[in-house]
């Protein structure tokens, strides 16, 4: 997985006053968890543009000014409710022999024949949660849709691999090709028109067969044509 470097400085004070001063200076208070003790540091807000404002996922290389370096992943981030400025970031330290959990984006490969034939591609799960060793974390997960016909779907169980473990149920749908609603409505309308036409035809046949004889008012029998 690709990595983004975050250059930071250790924080001597973690109080509210010091935190406010950091933010006023354009810096973001951060904490690195996962090691023996949490490490408090700060970094310029611009450092986070590539790791936060992107649909992709990256690991982080936290490099402090005292020479310390840590591999990490972004664990949590807090934004200002009005300005959307980054208020605080939590990182989790990575170790080569310790599995971690991340949400990985799904990339669709190919074109589904079912879509070409009028179906609609439904893609409800664009990110999947996986657990893996840091060295096995993928940049994205491929889902080949080049053979999906109308009614076909790709499930979690179809995408299993030995490199990482999916944390969703095997039966969860990643994507599928469904019949277009417009096509279903057209079929229903055509069916209703056909029924109405059949009823009309039956009525016409009855009319062509002649008028139904009405009872004679005087005799009480059937009236006959003269």
C-alpha positions, 0 to 999 in steps of 0.5 A, a space after each residue: 500500500 502507498 504511504 504518505 509522509 506526515 512531518 511533525 513535532 512532539 508536543 510538550 503540553 497537551 492542555 486546552 490552551 496549548 492545543 488552541 495555540 497550535 490550531 491558531 498557528 495552522 497545526 493539527 494536534 495528533 496522537 499516535 497509539 499502538 506502541 508502549 505509550 501514546 505519542 502526542 505530536 503536531 503537524 501542519 494542516 497541509 500535511 493531511 491533504 493527500 491522506 484525508 481528502 481522497 477516495 483512496 487509502 494510504 498508510 502514513 509515515 510519521 516522521 518527528 523532528 527528533 528523528 523518530 519514525 513510525 509506520 501508521 494508519 489513520 484511525 480517527 479524525 475530527 472536523 470543525 462542525 462549521 468550517 470543516 477544518 481538521 481539529 484532531 487526528 489519531 494514528 495507530 502504529 503499524 507492526 510487521 507482525 501484527 494485523 490491522 483493520 482497514 476499509 479498502 475501496 473496491 475497483 470494478 473491472 470490465 463492462 457487464 454484458 447485463 448492463 449493455 443489454 439494458 440492466 442496471 449495475 447496483 454497487 452498494 458496497 464501494 468499500 470493504 473492511 479487511 484485516 491483514 498484516 501491513 505488508 498485505 494491505 491492498 491499495 484497492 480490491 478488484 471486482 471483475 464484472 465483465 461476465 455479469 449478466 442480468 440477475 448476476 451478482 458478486 458476493 464476498 465469498 467470490 472475492 476471498 483471498 489468502 492475503 487478507 480476511 474480509 470482515 463482512 458475511 460471505 453472503 453480502 452483495 458487493 455489486 449486481 446487475 438488476 433489471 431496469 425498473 423502466 423495462 419492468 414497467 414497460 412489460 407491465 404496461 404492455 401486458 395490461 394493454 394486451 388484456 384490455 385488447 382481448 376484452 375489447 375483442 371479446 365484446 366486439 365478437 358479441 356485437 357481431 353475433 347479433 342483438 340479444 333477444 328482448 322479452 315481448 311486452 305483451 306475450 312475455 315471450 321472446 321478441 322476434 325480428 320481422 
